[in-house]
């Protein structure tokens, strides 16, 4: 399947789960030995069957398709399994194998509804027709951001990475380069980040990482949008606290 077909397949599979409440779609769309990295969900198809009873709405905002991986950032409306009153900012990442969904990772952040708009505003859908060399260059720039700026605290590197119009879309509104520097400085000048995977398509790159800090121990997704000059124009992030031992429903949570 090409990128648009893979996006369409995942979108259809989710619609059949959450909108059509189709139990039959689980076997059709997911492997029997489906691997789940959501810490509160079990492996296999049985938990997926329970999702057909959910009544919340999902609203994907941007997609990234790279190799056998399809991911999106968006939201799940209230009421949902984690919060009765507030929607969830989400990233879901799926691995496709032999035409079925074989593995899933995610991060879910509970946020008041009014603050979600700024966090989801702007940016592309990751499926623009962009040369492979440009996508590769953008992925390298995103890794450079994670390594030099977050891990090493080299905020001077931001001049080489960020466009003049750069905006980080947060629950409190948009912030520019100075806001990023202030955040890093408030955390002691660096944010230890173990990058697990980097995927990119079109003008978007998504970085999945484990961030460890006295104030943070989270599974994190950073989403970067790039301009024509391969500088970052927009940035979003979604994170979820690492589950405590004994609280997980599968043997390989988060990563």
DRENKETOR-659139 format. One record per residue (C-alpha): residue number from 1; x, y, z; residue in three letters; chain. Coordinates in pm, 1 decimal, always signed. Layout:
! residues N
(NUM; (X; Y; Z); 'ALA'; 'A')
...
! end
This chain:
! residues 255
(1; (+0.0; +0.0; +0.0); 'UNK'; 'A')
(2; (+116.5; +353.8; -68.1); 'UNK'; 'A')
(3; (+103.3; +624.8; +199.1); 'UNK'; 'A')
(4; (-248.0; +744.6; +117.9); 'UNK'; 'A')
(5; (-379.5; +387.7; +105.2); 'UNK'; 'A')
(6; (-220.2; +309.1; +442.8); 'UNK'; 'A')
(7; (-374.9; +620.7; +595.9); 'UNK'; 'A')
(8; (-711.3; +523.6; +448.5); 'UNK'; 'A')
(9; (-681.8; +170.1; +584.1); 'UNK'; 'A')
(10; (-610.1; +285.0; +942.3); 'UNK'; 'A')
(11; (-881.3; +550.3; +922.0); 'UNK'; 'A')
(12; (-1134.3; +291.9; +804.5); 'UNK'; 'A')
(13; (-1029.0; +46.1; +1076.3); 'UNK'; 'A')
(14; (-1076.4; +310.2; +1347.2); 'UNK'; 'A')
(15; (-1409.9; +420.6; +1202.3); 'UNK'; 'A')
(16; (-1534.4; +61.9; +1203.0); 'UNK'; 'A')
(17; (-1430.8; +25.3; +1569.0); 'UNK'; 'A')
(18; (-1558.7; +354.8; +1708.0); 'UNK'; 'A')
(19; (-1837.8; +462.7; +1471.7); 'UNK'; 'A')
(20; (-1976.6; +140.7; +1327.3); 'UNK'; 'A')
(21; (-1909.2; -64.0; +1647.7); 'UNK'; 'A')
(22; (-1820.4; -360.5; +1428.9); 'UNK'; 'A')
(23; (-1686.3; -667.3; +1608.3); 'UNK'; 'A')
(24; (-1632.4; -835.0; +1272.3); 'UNK'; 'A')
(25; (-1389.1; -562.6; +1168.3); 'UNK'; 'A')
(26; (-1140.7; -657.6; +1441.6); 'UNK'; 'A')
(27; (-1039.7; -987.2; +1277.5); 'UNK'; 'A')
(28; (-1042.7; -823.4; +935.9); 'UNK'; 'A')
(29; (-818.4; -529.9; +1029.5); 'UNK'; 'A')
(30; (-595.8; -653.5; +1315.5); 'UNK'; 'A')
(31; (-361.0; -950.4; +1347.6); 'UNK'; 'A')
(32; (-456.6; -1225.2; +1588.7); 'UNK'; 'A')
(33; (-138.0; -1168.9; +1791.0); 'UNK'; 'A')
(34; (-179.0; -788.8; +1789.1); 'UNK'; 'A')
(35; (+89.6; -622.8; +2009.5); 'UNK'; 'A')
(36; (-27.9; -343.6; +2237.0); 'UNK'; 'A')
(37; (+202.5; -82.8; +2394.6); 'UNK'; 'A')
(38; (-75.3; +113.8; +2563.8); 'UNK'; 'A')
(39; (-2.4; +21.1; +2928.6); 'UNK'; 'A')
(40; (-371.6; -14.6; +3014.3); 'UNK'; 'A')
(41; (-464.8; -244.7; +2725.1); 'UNK'; 'A')
(42; (-397.8; -613.5; +2673.6); 'UNK'; 'A')
(43; (-239.7; -776.0; +2370.2); 'UNK'; 'A')
(44; (-453.1; -958.5; +2118.0); 'UNK'; 'A')
(45; (-796.9; -892.8; +1971.5); 'UNK'; 'A')
(46; (-1007.4; -925.9; +2287.3); 'UNK'; 'A')
(47; (-947.4; -571.3; +2411.9); 'UNK'; 'A')
(48; (-1013.6; -437.4; +2063.8); 'UNK'; 'A')
(49; (-1355.4; -601.8; +2079.8); 'UNK'; 'A')
(50; (-1434.8; -396.1; +2390.7); 'UNK'; 'A')
(51; (-1351.2; -78.7; +2197.4); 'UNK'; 'A')
(52; (-1652.4; -138.8; +1973.9); 'UNK'; 'A')
(53; (-1864.9; -46.3; +2277.4); 'UNK'; 'A')
(54; (-1697.3; +293.3; +2322.4); 'UNK'; 'A')
(55; (-1901.1; +601.0; +2230.4); 'UNK'; 'A')
(56; (-1636.4; +873.8; +2214.8); 'UNK'; 'A')
(57; (-1540.5; +1041.3; +1885.5); 'UNK'; 'A')
(58; (-1189.0; +1053.7; +1742.2); 'UNK'; 'A')
(59; (-1068.7; +1351.0; +1539.0); 'UNK'; 'A')
(60; (-726.3; +1305.6; +1374.4); 'UNK'; 'A')
(61; (-555.1; +1635.6; +1293.1); 'UNK'; 'A')
(62; (-234.5; +1532.9; +1112.6); 'UNK'; 'A')
(63; (-91.4; +1210.6; +973.6); 'UNK'; 'A')
(64; (+257.7; +1070.7; +918.3); 'UNK'; 'A')
(65; (+315.1; +756.3; +709.8); 'UNK'; 'A')
(66; (+665.7; +610.1; +688.6); 'UNK'; 'A')
(67; (+745.9; +255.9; +574.7); 'UNK'; 'A')
(68; (+513.5; +20.3; +763.2); 'UNK'; 'A')
(69; (+419.2; +284.5; +1023.8); 'UNK'; 'A')
(70; (+106.7; +503.7; +1024.0); 'UNK'; 'A')
(71; (+64.4; +766.6; +1296.7); 'UNK'; 'A')
(72; (-160.3; +1061.0; +1369.4); 'UNK'; 'A')
(73; (-205.8; +1331.7; +1627.8); 'UNK'; 'A')
(74; (-557.4; +1434.1; +1719.0); 'UNK'; 'A')
(75; (-811.6; +1404.9; +1996.3); 'UNK'; 'A')
(76; (-1066.4; +1174.0; +2153.3); 'UNK'; 'A')
(77; (-1372.9; +1353.3; +2279.7); 'UNK'; 'A')
(78; (-1531.9; +1313.8; +2621.6); 'UNK'; 'A')
(79; (-1662.6; +1088.7; +2757.9); 'UNK'; 'A')
(80; (-1365.9; +854.3; +2707.1); 'UNK'; 'A')
(81; (-1207.6; +570.7; +2909.3); 'UNK'; 'A')
(82; (-961.3; +800.2; +3090.2); 'UNK'; 'A')
(83; (-1175.2; +1103.4; +3169.1); 'UNK'; 'A')
(84; (-1553.3; +1153.1; +3198.7); 'UNK'; 'A')
(85; (-1548.8; +1527.7; +3129.1); 'UNK'; 'A')
(86; (-1245.6; +1621.7; +2920.4); 'UNK'; 'A')
(87; (-1121.6; +1505.6; +2582.0); 'UNK'; 'A')
(88; (-780.3; +1350.4; +2527.4); 'UNK'; 'A')
(89; (-504.5; +1489.1; +2313.8); 'UNK'; 'A')
(90; (-365.0; +1176.9; +2148.1); 'UNK'; 'A')
(91; (-98.9; +1032.3; +1927.9); 'UNK'; 'A')
(92; (-159.5; +681.9; +1795.0); 'UNK'; 'A')
(93; (+107.1; +495.0; +1600.1); 'UNK'; 'A')
(94; (+32.0; +169.5; +1416.5); 'UNK'; 'A')
(95; (+256.3; -86.1; +1243.4); 'UNK'; 'A')
(96; (+109.9; -259.1; +938.1); 'UNK'; 'A')
(97; (+207.6; -617.4; +855.0); 'UNK'; 'A')
(98; (+70.7; -817.3; +562.8); 'UNK'; 'A')
(99; (-226.6; -584.5; +523.5); 'UNK'; 'A')
(100; (-331.2; -582.4; +889.5); 'UNK'; 'A')
(101; (-251.2; -372.2; +1196.6); 'UNK'; 'A')
(102; (+2.9; -568.5; +1400.0); 'UNK'; 'A')
(103; (+126.8; -325.9; +1668.6); 'UNK'; 'A')
(104; (+22.5; -4.6; +1843.2); 'UNK'; 'A')
(105; (+185.7; +271.0; +2050.7); 'UNK'; 'A')
(106; (+24.1; +584.8; +2187.7); 'UNK'; 'A')
(107; (+33.8; +877.9; +2426.8); 'UNK'; 'A')
(108; (-274.9; +1038.1; +2579.5); 'UNK'; 'A')
(109; (-293.0; +1372.8; +2757.4); 'UNK'; 'A')
(110; (-604.5; +1496.6; +2936.5); 'UNK'; 'A')
(111; (-665.7; +1864.6; +2862.1); 'UNK'; 'A')
(112; (-958.7; +2101.3; +2912.8); 'UNK'; 'A')
(113; (-1151.4; +2135.8; +2589.0); 'UNK'; 'A')
(114; (-1094.5; +2508.4; +2547.2); 'UNK'; 'A')
(115; (-719.3; +2460.9; +2542.4); 'UNK'; 'A')
(116; (-712.3; +2197.5; +2271.6); 'UNK'; 'A')
(117; (-774.3; +2429.4; +1977.6); 'UNK'; 'A')
(118; (-438.5; +2604.8; +2002.9); 'UNK'; 'A')
(119; (-257.1; +2277.5; +2040.4); 'UNK'; 'A')
(120; (-413.5; +2129.7; +1728.2); 'UNK'; 'A')
(121; (-409.5; +2440.1; +1508.8); 'UNK'; 'A')
(122; (-203.9; +2479.5; +1193.5); 'UNK'; 'A')
(123; (+35.6; +2248.3; +1015.6); 'UNK'; 'A')
(124; (-4.4; +2001.4; +731.4); 'UNK'; 'A')
(125; (-132.5; +1646.9; +711.8); 'UNK'; 'A')
(126; (+204.8; +1490.0; +634.1); 'UNK'; 'A')
(127; (+98.0; +1353.4; +296.8); 'UNK'; 'A')
(128; (+221.2; +1631.8; +70.5); 'UNK'; 'A')
(129; (+419.7; +1526.5; -233.9); 'UNK'; 'A')
(130; (+770.8; +1596.7; -103.4); 'UNK'; 'A')
(131; (+1095.1; +1446.0; -243.6); 'UNK'; 'A')
(132; (+1234.5; +1159.1; -37.3); 'UNK'; 'A')
(133; (+1562.9; +1346.3; +5.4); 'UNK'; 'A')
(134; (+1377.2; +1638.8; +162.0); 'UNK'; 'A')
(135; (+1189.8; +1409.3; +401.6); 'UNK'; 'A')
(136; (+1521.1; +1249.8; +501.4); 'UNK'; 'A')
(137; (+1674.8; +1594.8; +559.6); 'UNK'; 'A')
(138; (+1376.0; +1695.8; +772.3); 'UNK'; 'A')
(139; (+1407.0; +1378.5; +981.8); 'UNK'; 'A')
(140; (+1774.5; +1456.5; +1039.8); 'UNK'; 'A')
(141; (+1685.5; +1811.0; +1149.8); 'UNK'; 'A')
(142; (+1425.6; +1677.8; +1395.5); 'UNK'; 'A')
(143; (+1683.7; +1440.2; +1544.4); 'UNK'; 'A')
(144; (+1924.8; +1731.7; +1565.4); 'UNK'; 'A')
(145; (+1664.5; +1925.7; +1764.4); 'UNK'; 'A')
(146; (+1622.2; +1636.2; +2005.0); 'UNK'; 'A')
(147; (+1995.6; +1576.5; +2043.0); 'UNK'; 'A')
(148; (+2143.8; +1925.0; +2042.6); 'UNK'; 'A')
(149; (+1866.4; +2135.1; +2193.1); 'UNK'; 'A')
(150; (+1691.6; +1900.8; +2436.2); 'UNK'; 'A')
(151; (+1959.5; +1647.9; +2524.8); 'UNK'; 'A')
(152; (+2262.3; +1881.1; +2520.4); 'UNK'; 'A')
(153; (+2089.9; +2208.2; +2604.9); 'UNK'; 'A')
(154; (+2247.9; +2386.4; +2308.0); 'UNK'; 'A')
(155; (+1977.0; +2646.5; +2257.8); 'UNK'; 'A')
(156; (+2202.6; +2850.1; +2025.1); 'UNK'; 'A')
(157; (+2136.2; +2574.1; +1770.8); 'UNK'; 'A')
(158; (+1775.7; +2690.2; +1750.7); 'UNK'; 'A')
(159; (+1882.6; +2968.3; +1513.0); 'UNK'; 'A')
(160; (+1978.4; +2697.6; +1262.4); 'UNK'; 'A')
(161; (+1670.8; +2483.2; +1320.8); 'UNK'; 'A')
(162; (+1373.4; +2718.0; +1355.8); 'UNK'; 'A')
(163; (+1212.5; +2942.7; +1098.0); 'UNK'; 'A')
(164; (+1141.2; +3307.2; +1179.4); 'UNK'; 'A')
(165; (+770.8; +3221.2; +1205.1); 'UNK'; 'A')
(166; (+823.3; +2921.9; +1437.0); 'UNK'; 'A')
(167; (+538.1; +2843.3; +1675.8); 'UNK'; 'A')
(168; (+513.6; +2575.9; +1943.0); 'UNK'; 'A')
(169; (+144.5; +2497.8; +1984.9); 'UNK'; 'A')
(170; (+79.1; +2437.9; +2353.8); 'UNK'; 'A')
(171; (-226.7; +2412.8; +2572.6); 'UNK'; 'A')
(172; (-154.4; +2770.9; +2681.8); 'UNK'; 'A')
(173; (-130.8; +2910.2; +2331.0); 'UNK'; 'A')
(174; (+156.7; +2957.9; +2090.1); 'UNK'; 'A')
(175; (+514.4; +3032.3; +2192.0); 'UNK'; 'A')
(176; (+819.3; +3108.4; +1979.2); 'UNK'; 'A')
(177; (+1190.6; +3041.0; +2015.0); 'UNK'; 'A')
(178; (+1220.9; +3238.2; +2338.8); 'UNK'; 'A')
(179; (+947.5; +3027.1; +2494.5); 'UNK'; 'A')
(180; (+1136.0; +2707.8; +2407.1); 'UNK'; 'A')
(181; (+1454.8; +2847.3; +2560.0); 'UNK'; 'A')
(182; (+1271.6; +2950.5; +2877.4); 'UNK'; 'A')
(183; (+1121.7; +2602.9; +2913.9); 'UNK'; 'A')
(184; (+1457.5; +2428.3; +2872.1); 'UNK'; 'A')
(185; (+1624.9; +2667.5; +3114.4); 'UNK'; 'A')
(186; (+1350.5; +2605.2; +3369.8); 'UNK'; 'A')
(187; (+1440.8; +2235.0; +3357.9); 'UNK'; 'A')
(188; (+1806.9; +2298.3; +3432.4); 'UNK'; 'A')
(189; (+1931.0; +2346.6; +3078.6); 'UNK'; 'A')
(190; (+1873.0; +2000.9; +2930.8); 'UNK'; 'A')
(191; (+1600.8; +1739.4; +2891.7); 'UNK'; 'A')
(192; (+1736.5; +1381.0; +2874.9); 'UNK'; 'A')
(193; (+1566.4; +1217.3; +2577.4); 'UNK'; 'A')
(194; (+1605.5; +860.8; +2454.0); 'UNK'; 'A')
(195; (+1480.0; +866.4; +2095.0); 'UNK'; 'A')
(196; (+1303.6; +541.8; +2006.2); 'UNK'; 'A')
(197; (+1203.6; +610.5; +1645.9); 'UNK'; 'A')
(198; (+1177.1; +893.2; +1393.6); 'UNK'; 'A')
(199; (+919.8; +883.5; +1114.7); 'UNK'; 'A')
(200; (+846.7; +1138.5; +846.9); 'UNK'; 'A')
(201; (+633.0; +1206.7; +541.7); 'UNK'; 'A')
(202; (+541.6; +1518.0; +349.2); 'UNK'; 'A')
(203; (+630.8; +1820.7; +558.9); 'UNK'; 'A')
(204; (+593.2; +1643.3; +896.8); 'UNK'; 'A')
(205; (+830.7; +1448.9; +1119.7); 'UNK'; 'A')
(206; (+726.9; +1265.0; +1436.7); 'UNK'; 'A')
(207; (+977.5; +1164.9; +1705.3); 'UNK'; 'A')
(208; (+885.2; +901.0; +1964.5); 'UNK'; 'A')
(209; (+1104.3; +926.0; +2273.9); 'UNK'; 'A')
(210; (+1139.0; +848.4; +2642.9); 'UNK'; 'A')
(211; (+1201.9; +1168.2; +2838.3); 'UNK'; 'A')
(212; (+1351.5; +1128.0; +3184.4); 'UNK'; 'A')
(213; (+1395.5; +1421.1; +3419.2); 'UNK'; 'A')
(214; (+1323.0; +1484.8; +3788.3); 'UNK'; 'A')
(215; (+1004.5; +1661.1; +3671.7); 'UNK'; 'A')
(216; (+923.1; +1424.4; +3383.4); 'UNK'; 'A')
(217; (+922.0; +1051.8; +3315.5); 'UNK'; 'A')
(218; (+708.8; +1027.5; +3006.7); 'UNK'; 'A')
(219; (+653.6; +858.8; +2675.6); 'UNK'; 'A')
(220; (+660.6; +1152.2; +2437.3); 'UNK'; 'A')
(221; (+575.9; +1232.1; +2076.9); 'UNK'; 'A')
(222; (+714.3; +1549.7; +1919.1); 'UNK'; 'A')
(223; (+564.3; +1652.9; +1585.7); 'UNK'; 'A')
(224; (+755.3; +1898.8; +1366.2); 'UNK'; 'A')
(225; (+630.0; +2076.3; +1054.5); 'UNK'; 'A')
(226; (+897.1; +2196.1; +810.5); 'UNK'; 'A')
(227; (+901.6; +2478.8; +561.1); 'UNK'; 'A')
(228; (+1055.5; +2472.6; +215.0); 'UNK'; 'A')
(229; (+1395.6; +2563.2; +364.8); 'UNK'; 'A')
(230; (+1388.5; +2252.4; +591.9); 'UNK'; 'A')
(231; (+1352.5; +2468.9; +900.7); 'UNK'; 'A')
(232; (+1088.0; +2396.6; +1163.7); 'UNK'; 'A')
(233; (+778.7; +2615.5; +1133.1); 'UNK'; 'A')
(234; (+548.5; +2441.9; +1384.3); 'UNK'; 'A')
(235; (+587.2; +2203.8; +1676.6); 'UNK'; 'A')
(236; (+339.3; +2003.5; +1881.0); 'UNK'; 'A')
(237; (+392.2; +1744.6; +2152.1); 'UNK'; 'A')
(238; (+187.5; +1483.3; +2331.6); 'UNK'; 'A')
(239; (+311.5; +1291.4; +2634.3); 'UNK'; 'A')
(240; (+193.4; +1038.6; +2889.6); 'UNK'; 'A')
(241; (+344.8; +948.3; +3225.3); 'UNK'; 'A')
(242; (+523.9; +613.0; +3231.2); 'UNK'; 'A')
(243; (+301.0; +359.2; +3404.0); 'UNK'; 'A')
(244; (+420.0; +222.5; +3736.9); 'UNK'; 'A')
(245; (+527.2; -143.0; +3765.6); 'UNK'; 'A')
(246; (+229.9; -364.6; +3839.2); 'UNK'; 'A')
(247; (-18.3; -127.0; +3675.6); 'UNK'; 'A')
(248; (+27.0; -244.3; +3317.4); 'UNK'; 'A')
(249; (-189.8; -487.8; +3122.9); 'UNK'; 'A')
(250; (+81.6; -606.7; +2883.1); 'UNK'; 'A')
(251; (+452.4; -692.5; +2914.4); 'UNK'; 'A')
(252; (+583.7; -416.7; +2683.0); 'UNK'; 'A')
(253; (+413.3; -85.3; +2768.5); 'UNK'; 'A')
(254; (+494.5; +247.6; +2602.7); 'UNK'; 'A')
(255; (+789.3; +137.1; +2384.3); 'UNK'; 'A')
! end
